[in-house]
Amino acid sequence: MTERKPKRADARRNEKALLDAAAAVFVASGVDAPVRDIAAKAGVGMGTIYRHFPTRADLVIAVFRHQVDACAEAGPALLASNESPFAALTRWIDLFVDFLVTKHGLAGALQSDNAGFETLHAYFLDRLGPVCGELLDAAIAAGEVRTEVRPLELMRGVGNLCIGADTDLRYDARKLVGILVAGLRCETMGT
């Protein structure tokens, strides 16, 4: 078995640019958007995309993982930079809503490969569950939110409120999630 050499910094930057461009194109045009549109958005040739991602499924999976990682990495940064743990939790949930609403088509496309979808769903939960837990625990410790809420329950509640946003342009998932988040507050904290 040969060890894979770590990617050079410029190769990592190029791959990130490709993933960001693919995510933007997927949000705008769906996961079946032409690869040439992704290449144009990224400012690279189509060969570059195929060199990094030989199949569309490889690209879709990489975009999904990339976006999960970005959401996961935002949690600790928000906790460190906000005035309160509840403010950090609220901002992270906003990012989580954006992720869920814009990535719904990706999840749908991946569900056709049940084993692959289950692996990605496990990755999603493994990466985002602990981040949500850290933010929730900090807000609980600060006396800002109710103690009976568990991270996966919160994530599932937010996720369920986001269903429908992709089929009804009038549906405002963020408004409903805001009501849910307001309900997390301890009664002594107010709104």
C-alpha positions as CSV (number, residue, x, y, z in Angstrom):
1,M,0.0,0.0,0.0
2,T,1.4,3.4,-1.0
3,E,1.0,6.4,1.2
4,R,-0.6,9.4,-0.4
5,K,1.5,12.5,-0.2
6,P,-0.2,15.5,1.3
7,K,-1.4,18.0,-1.3
8,R,0.6,21.1,-1.9
9,A,-0.8,24.4,-0.6
10,D,-1.6,25.6,-4.1
11,A,-3.3,22.3,-4.9
12,R,-5.5,22.6,-1.8
13,R,-6.4,26.2,-2.7
14,N,-7.3,25.1,-6.3
15,E,-9.4,22.3,-4.9
16,K,-11.2,24.6,-2.5
17,A,-11.9,27.1,-5.3
18,L,-13.3,24.3,-7.4
19,L,-15.5,23.1,-4.6
20,D,-16.7,26.6,-3.8
21,A,-17.5,27.2,-7.5
22,A,-19.3,23.8,-7.8
23,A,-21.3,24.5,-4.7
24,A,-22.4,27.9,-6.1
25,V,-23.3,26.4,-9.4
26,F,-25.2,23.5,-7.8
27,V,-27.2,26.0,-5.7
28,A,-28.1,28.1,-8.8
29,S,-28.6,25.3,-11.3
30,G,-28.9,22.0,-9.5
31,V,-26.5,19.1,-9.3
32,D,-27.0,18.3,-12.9
33,A,-25.5,21.6,-14.0
34,P,-22.9,21.2,-16.8
35,V,-19.3,20.7,-15.7
36,R,-18.3,23.5,-18.1
37,D,-20.4,25.9,-16.0
38,I,-18.4,24.9,-12.9
39,A,-15.1,25.2,-14.8
40,A,-16.1,28.7,-16.0
41,K,-17.1,29.8,-12.4
42,A,-13.8,28.4,-11.0
43,G,-11.7,29.9,-13.9
44,V,-10.2,26.5,-14.8
45,G,-10.4,24.1,-17.7
46,M,-12.7,21.1,-17.6
47,G,-9.7,18.8,-17.5
48,T,-8.7,20.3,-14.1
49,I,-12.1,19.4,-12.7
50,Y,-11.9,15.8,-14.0
51,R,-8.3,15.5,-12.7
52,H,-9.6,16.3,-9.2
53,F,-13.0,14.6,-9.5
54,P,-13.2,11.9,-12.1
55,T,-17.0,11.5,-11.8
56,R,-19.9,13.8,-11.1
57,A,-20.6,11.7,-8.0
58,D,-17.1,12.3,-6.8
59,L,-17.7,16.1,-7.2
60,V,-21.1,16.0,-5.5
61,I,-19.7,14.1,-2.5
62,A,-16.7,16.4,-2.3
63,V,-18.9,19.5,-2.3
64,F,-21.1,18.1,0.4
65,R,-18.2,17.2,2.6
66,H,-16.6,20.6,2.0
67,Q,-19.7,22.4,3.0
68,V,-20.2,20.2,6.1
69,D,-16.6,21.0,7.1
70,A,-17.1,24.7,6.6
71,C,-20.2,24.6,8.9
72,A,-18.3,22.6,11.5
73,E,-15.3,24.9,11.5
74,A,-17.5,27.9,11.9
75,G,-18.8,26.8,15.3
76,P,-15.6,27.3,17.5
77,A,-14.8,30.6,15.7
78,L,-18.3,31.9,16.4
79,L,-18.1,30.9,20.0
80,A,-14.8,32.7,20.3
81,S,-15.9,35.9,18.6
82,N,-19.5,36.5,19.8
83,E,-20.7,38.4,22.8
84,S,-22.5,35.4,24.2
85,P,-22.8,31.7,23.7
86,F,-26.4,32.1,22.7
87,A,-25.4,34.7,20.0
88,A,-22.8,32.2,18.7
89,L,-25.4,29.4,18.7
90,T,-27.9,31.6,16.9
91,R,-25.4,32.6,14.2
92,W,-24.3,29.0,13.8
93,I,-27.9,27.9,13.3
94,D,-28.2,30.5,10.6
95,L,-25.3,28.9,8.8
96,F,-26.7,25.5,9.4
97,V,-30.1,26.7,7.9
98,D,-28.2,28.1,4.8
99,F,-26.4,24.8,4.5
100,L,-29.6,22.7,4.7
101,V,-31.7,24.9,2.4
102,T,-29.0,25.1,-0.3
103,K,-27.8,21.5,-0.1
104,H,-31.1,19.8,-0.2
105,G,-30.7,19.0,-3.8
106,L,-27.3,17.5,-3.1
107,A,-28.7,15.2,-0.5
108,G,-31.5,14.2,-2.8
109,A,-29.0,13.3,-5.6
110,L,-27.0,11.3,-3.2
111,Q,-29.9,9.3,-1.8
112,S,-30.0,7.3,-5.0
113,D,-26.8,5.6,-3.8
114,N,-28.1,4.4,-0.5
115,A,-24.8,3.2,0.9
116,G,-23.0,6.4,-0.2
117,F,-25.7,8.5,1.3
118,E,-25.6,6.7,4.6
119,T,-21.8,7.2,4.8
120,L,-22.3,11.0,4.1
121,H,-25.1,11.3,6.5
122,A,-22.9,9.7,9.2
123,Y,-20.1,12.1,8.3
124,F,-22.6,15.0,8.6
125,L,-23.7,13.9,12.0
126,D,-20.2,13.1,13.2
127,R,-18.9,16.6,12.2
128,L,-21.8,18.8,13.0
129,G,-23.3,17.1,16.1
130,P,-20.3,17.8,18.3
131,V,-20.1,21.4,17.1
132,C,-23.8,22.0,17.9
133,G,-23.3,20.3,21.2
134,E,-20.3,22.6,22.1
135,L,-22.4,25.7,21.3
136,L,-25.4,24.4,23.1
137,D,-23.4,23.4,26.2
138,A,-21.8,26.8,26.3
139,A,-25.2,28.5,26.1
140,I,-26.6,26.2,28.8
141,A,-23.6,26.8,31.1
142,A,-24.1,30.6,30.6
143,G,-27.8,30.1,31.7
144,E,-29.0,31.4,28.3
145,V,-30.9,28.3,27.1
146,R,-33.0,25.5,28.4
147,T,-31.1,22.5,29.7
148,E,-33.4,19.8,28.3
149,V,-32.5,20.3,24.6
150,R,-30.0,17.9,23.1
151,P,-27.8,18.7,20.0
152,L,-29.2,16.1,17.6
153,E,-32.8,17.1,18.7
154,L,-32.0,20.7,17.9
155,M,-30.4,19.8,14.6
156,R,-33.3,17.6,13.6
157,G,-35.8,20.3,14.6
158,V,-34.0,22.9,12.4
159,G,-33.7,20.3,9.6
160,N,-37.4,19.5,9.7
161,L,-38.3,23.2,9.5
162,C,-36.1,23.6,6.4
163,I,-38.0,21.0,4.5
164,G,-40.2,22.7,1.9
165,A,-37.9,25.6,1.3
166,D,-36.8,24.1,-2.0
167,T,-40.3,23.6,-3.3
168,D,-42.1,26.8,-2.2
169,L,-40.3,30.1,-2.8
170,R,-42.7,31.7,-0.2
171,Y,-41.7,29.3,2.5
172,D,-39.4,31.1,5.0
173,A,-37.4,28.5,6.8
174,R,-35.3,31.1,8.6
175,K,-38.4,32.7,10.1
176,L,-39.6,29.4,11.5
177,V,-36.2,28.5,12.8
178,G,-36.0,31.9,14.5
179,I,-39.1,31.0,16.4
180,L,-37.6,27.7,17.4
181,V,-34.4,29.4,18.5
182,A,-36.3,32.0,20.5
183,G,-38.0,29.1,22.3
184,L,-34.6,27.8,23.5
185,R,-34.1,30.8,25.7
186,C,-34.5,30.4,29.4
187,E,-37.6,32.1,30.7
188,T,-35.5,34.3,32.9
189,M,-33.4,35.5,29.9
190,G,-36.3,37.1,27.9
191,T,-36.0,37.5,24.2
